[in-house]
Amino acid sequence: MARGPKTSRREFLKLATATTVAASSTVHFLEAQDAAPVASGERVGLATIGLGIQGNADTRAALKTPGVELVAVADLYDGRLTRAKEVFGDKVVTTREYKEVLSRPDVDAVVIATPDHWHVPIAVEALAAGKHVYCEKPMVQFWQEGQKLIDAQKNSGRIVQIGSQRVSAADHLKARDLLASGAIGELNMVEAWWSRNSATGAWQYTIPPDASPTTVDWERFLGHAPRRPFDPGRFFRWRNYQDYGTGVAGDLFVHLFSGLHFITGSLGPTRIVSTGGLRFWKDGRDVPDVMMALFDYAKTDRHPAFNLTLRVNFAEGGDDSSGLRFVGSEGVMTVSREVTLNKRPRPREFGYGHETFPKAMQEQLLKEYLAKYPDTGEQLQSSTVEVYRQPRDYDASERHFRNFFASIRSRAPLVEDAVFGLRAAGPAVLCNLSYFENRPYAWDPEAMKATPLGPAACPGATAAGSRS
């Protein structure tokens, strides 16, 4: 089988050589993804469980890897099963029952793109059935579920990749190398954001006109969630409800956590507090459309102590944008589809206020300062800006799947296994607990366990990410 195209990797490495940053880690990572994931004559039988918006995107990205064949699709809405055959061919087996997919011997790996409350139950069953698992983010609906999936991965010997695809993006790879090289000095804080200003961005997905108890398997959709009468809004717009989703934190915070942890090498925060509210989309949803949170990251051998601010806003009057802004002692690095590096000198001690002293003292201070810093001048006080753009043909989702299939075949290093997935999803769903219970939480990033800090200010409140 022919190896993957090399153009993107060469272009990216040209960008890397524009600075003195060593690109070895990036080279190694991209070569692992470029490795032929399926040998000539071999095949990986793939099935998708949940063929909604993300399930469709995932399936198309997965099938770009040579040797991967879509065998079956499971979904609880008949219209999506019809569409699966229209798009992927009549040979694809379609069913409402995911267990039928897991029982098929021609299925080697599954993509799980269901609502969040089904992620862990189906993933654990899939691993027990001997299937490799690509599970959409967030890995968990409740942080307590995470260890169950981690154990299932270990016991099965199968591969688990979590689908926060931006950790396979070239801009994140470049940012990781720049940060490690000391390009912005010592990291002291990170600002992360995601702004959306559209109905689709706010999860107001289209409800098909034929939605009914006949075309939708409502009871199977509910799973362990509370029993309710059929409601097409809850089925097709499930992210709006705590019973099935994880709100803005599980949908979007988790992407930002994944990117941050990949770039910094951090295992996660130690303290979490969040706030927000339902400001604009008053459409029956029970999760906020504005959320902000603060996090403490302790000093480790991988990074200094720093703080993180995080926000998601569905009511902002602007373009859809997201990113990470790393603030260091020697500059600022912004990662938002490209990497912008703004280098600045560290402020020196001779600064504001000396002009209030007697003239002779001012002259003496200036003389001593120039003797200590003879290179002082306007050039040293100015900033320099460098921009690194991702190659046009670089597809992060395709790369993420390529890494998944390469790991299945050769045990190539994974980008985002179950442990990584929980360390991103755990702090995300804890933001929901902090918001609904109105109290901070402690998070142990090593043990991946949470502890409330103080009593809940809203006793009896329930939240996505809580079993109360």
C-alpha positions in Angstrom: 0.0 0.0 0.0 1.3 3.5 -0.8 2.4 5.6 2.0 0.5 8.8 2.9 1.3 12.1 1.1 4.4 13.9 2.4 3.7 17.4 1.2 2.1 18.6 4.4 4.9 17.4 6.6 7.6 19.0 4.4 5.7 22.3 4.3 5.4 22.2 8.1 9.0 21.5 8.6 9.9 24.5 6.5 8.0 26.6 8.9 9.8 24.9 11.8 13.2 25.9 10.4 12.2 29.5 10.4 13.2 29.6 14.1 16.0 28.0 16.1 13.4 25.6 17.6 14.4 21.9 17.3 11.7 20.2 15.4 12.6 16.6 16.4 9.5 15.9 18.4 7.3 17.2 15.6 9.1 15.2 13.0 8.8 12.0 15.1 5.1 12.6 15.7 4.3 13.3 12.1 6.4 10.3 10.9 4.4 8.1 13.2 1.2 9.3 11.7 2.6 9.0 8.2 3.5 5.3 8.8 1.4 3.0 6.7 -1.5 2.1 9.1 -2.6 -0.9 7.0 -0.3 -3.3 5.2 -0.8 -4.2 1.6 -3.6 -6.7 1.4 -4.9 -6.1 4.9 -8.0 -4.2 5.8 -9.6 -2.7 8.9 -13.4 -3.2 9.1 -14.9 -0.1 10.7 -18.3 0.5 12.1 -19.8 3.8 13.2 -22.2 4.0 16.2 -24.0 7.3 16.0 -24.1 8.9 12.6 -25.1 12.4 13.5 -23.2 15.5 12.6 -19.9 14.4 14.2 -20.4 10.7 13.4 -20.6 11.7 9.7 -17.5 13.8 9.9 -15.6 11.2 11.7 -16.5 8.4 9.3 -15.5 10.5 6.3 -12.2 11.3 7.9 -11.5 7.7 8.9 -12.2 6.4 5.4 -9.4 8.7 4.0 -7.0 6.2 5.4 -6.3 3.5 2.7 -7.3 0.0 3.8 -10.2 1.1 6.0 -13.6 -0.2 5.0 -17.0 0.9 6.5 -18.8 -2.3 7.3 -21.8 -1.2 9.5 -23.6 1.8 11.0 -25.8 1.9 14.0 -28.1 4.9 14.7 -31.4 5.4 16.5 -33.0 7.5 13.8 -34.2 5.7 10.6 -33.4 8.7 8.4 -29.7 8.5 9.2 -29.6 4.8 8.4 -31.2 5.6 5.0 -28.6 8.4 4.5 -25.8 6.0 5.4 -26.5 3.8 2.4 -26.9 6.8 0.2 -23.5 8.1 1.1 -21.5 5.0 1.9 -23.1 2.4 -0.3 -25.8 -0.3 -0.1 -23.3 -2.9 1.2 -23.0 -1.1 4.5 -25.1 -2.9 7.1 -27.5 -0.6 9.1 -29.2 -1.2 12.4 -30.6 0.5 15.4 -28.9 -2.0 17.7 -25.3 -1.2 18.5 -24.8 -4.7 20.0 -25.4 -6.2 16.5 -22.4 -4.2 15.3 -20.2 -5.3 18.2 -21.1 -9.0 17.5 -19.9 -8.9 13.9 -16.6 -10.6 13.3 -15.8 -8.4 10.3 -15.8 -5.3 12.5 -12.3 -4.6 13.9 -12.8 -1.0 15.2 -15.7 1.2 16.0 -16.3 5.0 16.1 -18.5 6.0 19.0 -20.2 9.3 18.2 -23.3 9.0 20.3 -24.7 11.4 22.9 -22.3 11.7 25.9 -24.3 9.5 28.3 -23.6 6.5 26.0 -19.9 7.0 25.5 -18.5 4.9 28.3 -21.2 2.1 28.3 -20.7 1.4 24.6 -16.9 1.8 24.7 -16.6 -0.7 27.5 -18.8 -3.2 25.7 -16.9 -2.7 22.5 -13.5 -3.4 24.2 -15.0 -6.5 25.8 -16.0 -7.6 22.3 -12.4 -7.3 21.1 -13.0 -4.1 19.1 -10.6 -1.1 18.9 -12.4 2.1 19.9 -12.3 5.7 18.6 -14.6 7.5 21.1 -15.7 11.1 20.6 -15.0 13.6 23.3 -15.8 14.1 26.1 -14.8 10.6 27.1 -17.1 10.7 30.0 -20.4 12.2 31.1 -19.4 11.8 34.8 -15.8 11.9 35.9 -16.4 8.7 38.0 -16.9 6.7 34.8 -13.4 7.3 33.6 -11.5 4.6 35.5 -13.9 2.0 34.2 -13.0 2.8 30.6 -9.2 3.0 31.5 -9.4 -0.4 33.1 -11.3 -1.8 30.1 -8.7 -0.6 27.8 -5.9 -2.2 29.8 -7.7 -5.5 30.2 -8.7 -5.8 26.6 -5.3 -5.0 25.0 -7.1 -3.0 22.4 -6.5 0.6 21.2 -8.6 3.5 22.5 -8.3 6.9 20.9 -10.4 9.9 22.2 -11.6 12.2 19.5 -10.5 15.7 20.4 -8.9 16.1 16.9 -7.2 19.4 17.4 -4.4 17.8 19.4 -3.3 16.3 16.0 -3.3 19.8 14.3 -0.1 21.2 13.1 -0.6 24.5 14.9 -0.7 22.6 18.3 2.4 20.6 17.3 4.3 23.8 16.5 3.1 25.5 19.7 4.3 22.5 21.8 7.8 22.8 20.3 7.9 26.6 20.7 6.9 26.4 24.3 9.4 23.7 25.1 12.1 25.7 23.5 11.5 28.6 25.8 10.2 30.9 23.1 8.1 32.8 25.5 10.2 32.3 28.6 8.6 30.9 31.7 4.8 30.3 31.4 2.7 32.0 34.0 -0.8 32.0 32.6 -3.1 30.8 29.8 -6.3 32.3 28.4 -8.6 30.0 26.5 -11.8 30.9 24.7 -14.5 29.7 22.3 -17.1 32.2 21.0 -20.1 31.2 18.8 -22.8 33.3 17.3 -25.1 31.0 15.4 -28.0 28.7 16.0 -26.0 25.7 14.9 -23.1 26.7 17.1 -25.6 26.9 20.0 -26.8 23.3 19.3 -30.1 24.3 17.6 -29.8 21.5 15.2 -32.5 20.8 12.6 -35.3 18.4 13.6 -36.5 16.3 10.7 -40.2 16.5 9.9 -40.7 12.8 10.1 -39.4 12.5 13.7 -41.7 10.3 15.7 -41.7 7.3 18.0 -41.9 5.2 14.8 -38.8 6.6 13.2 -36.8 7.2 16.4 -35.8 4.5 19.0 -36.6 6.8 22.0 -36.3 4.1 24.7 -32.9 3.0 23.6 -31.8 6.6 23.3 -32.7 7.3 27.0 -30.5 4.4 28.3 -29.8 5.1 31.9 -31.2 8.7 31.7 -34.5 9.5 33.4 -37.6 8.2 31.7 -39.6 10.9 29.7 -42.2 10.9 27.0 -40.9 11.1 23.4 -39.4 14.5 22.7 -37.8 15.1 19.3 -36.1 18.3 20.7 -34.3 16.3 23.3 -33.3 13.6 20.8 -31.9 15.8 18.1 -30.7 18.7 20.4 -29.5 16.5 23.2 -26.5 18.7 24.0 -28.9 21.2 25.6 -29.8 18.8 28.4 -28.0 17.5 31.4 -29.6 14.1 31.1 -27.7 13.2 28.0 -24.9 15.8 27.5 -22.3 17.8 29.3 -23.1 21.3 28.2 -20.5 23.9 27.0 -17.9 22.4 29.3 -18.1 18.9 27.9 -18.6 20.0 24.3 -16.0 22.8 24.1 -14.0 23.2 27.3 -12.7 19.7 26.8 -11.2 20.7 23.4 -9.3 23.5 25.0 -8.1 21.3 27.9 -6.9 18.7 25.4 -5.0 21.3 23.4 -3.5 22.9 26.5 -2.4 19.6 28.0 -0.9 18.5 24.7 1.1 21.7 24.3 2.3 22.0 27.9 2.6 18.3 28.8 0.4 19.0 31.9 -1.7 16.3 33.5 -4.3 18.8 34.6 -5.4 21.5 37.1 -5.6 21.1 40.8 -8.4 23.5 41.6 -11.5 24.5 39.6 -14.2 27.1 40.0 -16.7 28.2 37.4 -19.6 30.5 36.9 -22.0 31.6 34.1 -25.6 31.6 33.2 -28.4 31.1 30.6 -28.3 34.5 28.9 -29.6 34.2 25.4 -30.8 30.8 24.3 -33.9 30.5 26.5 -35.3 27.7 24.5 -36.0 25.1 27.2 -32.3 24.0 27.6 -31.1 23.4 31.2 -27.4 24.2 30.7 -25.8 27.6 30.5 -24.9 29.3 27.2 -22.2 31.4 28.9 -19.6 29.8 31.2 -16.3 31.0 32.6 -13.9 29.2 34.8 -10.6 29.6 36.7 -8.0 26.9 37.2 -4.8 26.4 39.2 -2.0 24.3 37.7 0.7 23.3 40.1 4.4 23.3 39.4 5.7 19.9 38.0 8.9 18.7 36.3 7.1 19.5 33.0 6.0 23.1 33.6 6.0 25.9 36.2 2.9 26.7 38.2 0.4 28.7 36.1 -3.2 29.8 36.0 -5.8 29.2 33.3 -8.9 31.3 32.5 -11.5 29.6 30.2 -14.7 30.9 28.7 -17.4 29.9 26.2 -20.0 32.3 25.0 -23.0 31.5 22.7 -24.3 35.0 22.7 -21.4 37.0 21.4 -22.0 39.2 18.4 -18.9 38.2 16.4 -17.4 35.5 14.4 -17.0 31.9 15.6 -13.5 31.8 17.1 -11.5 29.7 19.6 -8.0 29.5 20.8 -5.3 29.5 23.5 -3.1 32.4 24.5 0.0 31.5 26.5 1.5 34.3 28.5 5.2 34.0 29.4 8.0 36.0 30.9 9.5 36.7 27.5 6.5 36.9 25.2 3.0 35.7 24.3 2.0 32.8 22.0 -1.5 32.6 20.5 -2.8 29.3 19.0 -5.9 29.8 16.9 -5.7 28.0 13.6 -2.2 29.4 13.3 0.5 30.2 15.8 1.4 33.8 16.5 4.5 34.4 18.6 4.9 37.9 20.1 8.4 38.1 21.7 9.1 40.9 24.2 12.0 41.5 26.5 11.6 41.0 30.2 11.0 44.3 32.0 14.1 45.6 33.8 14.1 47.2 37.2 14.7 50.8 36.1 11.2 51.9 35.5 8.3 54.3 36.3 8.7 56.6 39.3 12.3 57.7 39.2 11.3 61.1 37.7 9.8 62.0 41.1 13.3 61.8 42.7 15.8 64.7 42.9 17.6 65.4 39.6 21.0 64.4 40.9 19.6 61.1 42.1 17.9 60.5 38.8 21.3 61.0 37.0 23.0 58.6 39.4 20.4 55.9 39.0 20.6 56.2 35.2 24.4 56.0 35.2 24.3 52.8 37.4 21.5 51.3 35.2 23.4 51.9 31.9 26.6 50.4 33.5 24.6 47.3 34.4 22.8 47.1 31.1 25.0 48.6 28.4 22.9 47.1 25.6 19.8 49.0 26.7 18.1 50.8 23.8 14.9 51.1 21.8 15.6 47.9 20.0 15.6 45.8 23.2 12.3 47.4 24.2 10.4 46.5 21.0 8.5 43.4 20.3 8.9 41.0 17.4 6.1 39.0 15.9 6.4 35.6 14.1 3.5 33.8 12.5 3.4 30.0 11.7 0.6 28.9 9.5 -0.7 25.4 9.1 -0.4 23.9 5.6 -3.5 24.3 3.6 -4.0 20.6 3.0 -3.4 19.5 6.6 -6.5 17.8 8.0 -6.3 17.3 11.8 -9.2 14.9 11.9 -7.7 12.7 9.2 -4.3 12.8 11.0 -6.0 11.8 14.3 -7.6 8.8 12.6 -4.3 7.9 10.8 -2.7 7.8 14.2 -5.5 5.6 15.5 -5.1 3.1 12.7 -1.3 3.1 12.8 -1.5 2.3 16.5 -3.9 -0.6 15.8 -1.4 -2.1 13.3 1.9 -1.3 14.9 1.2 0.1 18.4 2.5 3.4 17.3 2.3 6.0 20.1 -1.2 7.3 20.6 -2.0 10.9 20.8 -5.0 10.7 23.1 -5.6 7.4 24.9 -8.2 6.9 27.7 -6.0 8.3 30.4 -5.4 11.5 28.4 -9.1 11.6 27.6 -10.1 11.5 31.3 -7.5 14.1 32.3 -9.2 16.5 29.8 -12.8 15.5 30.4 -12.6 15.3 34.2 -11.8 19.0 34.7 -14.4 19.9 32.1 -17.3 18.1 33.7 -16.2 19.4 37.1 -16.9 22.9 35.7 -20.5 21.8 35.6 -20.5 20.6 39.2 -18.9 23.9 40.3 -21.4 25.9 38.4 -24.6 24.1 39.5 -23.4 23.5 43.1 -21.8 27.0 43.4 -18.6 25.7 45.0 -15.0 25.0 43.9 -13.6 21.6 43.3 -10.2 20.1 43.8 -8.9 17.7 41.1 -6.0 15.3 41.5 -4.6 15.1 38.0 -2.4 12.0 38.9 -5.2 9.9 40.5 -7.9 11.6 38.4 -10.3 12.1 41.3 -12.3 15.0 42.5 -13.1 16.5 45.9 -15.6 19.3 46.6 -14.2 22.3 48.5 -16.9 23.3 50.9 -20.7 22.6 51.0 -22.9 23.1 48.0 -24.5 26.5 48.0 -27.4 25.1 46.1 -28.3 21.7 47.9 -30.1 19.3 45.7 -28.9 20.8 42.4 -28.0 18.4 39.7 -25.5 18.8 37.0 -24.1 17.1 34.0 -21.1 15.4 35.5 -22.9 14.5 38.7 -24.7 11.4 39.8 -26.9 13.2 42.3 
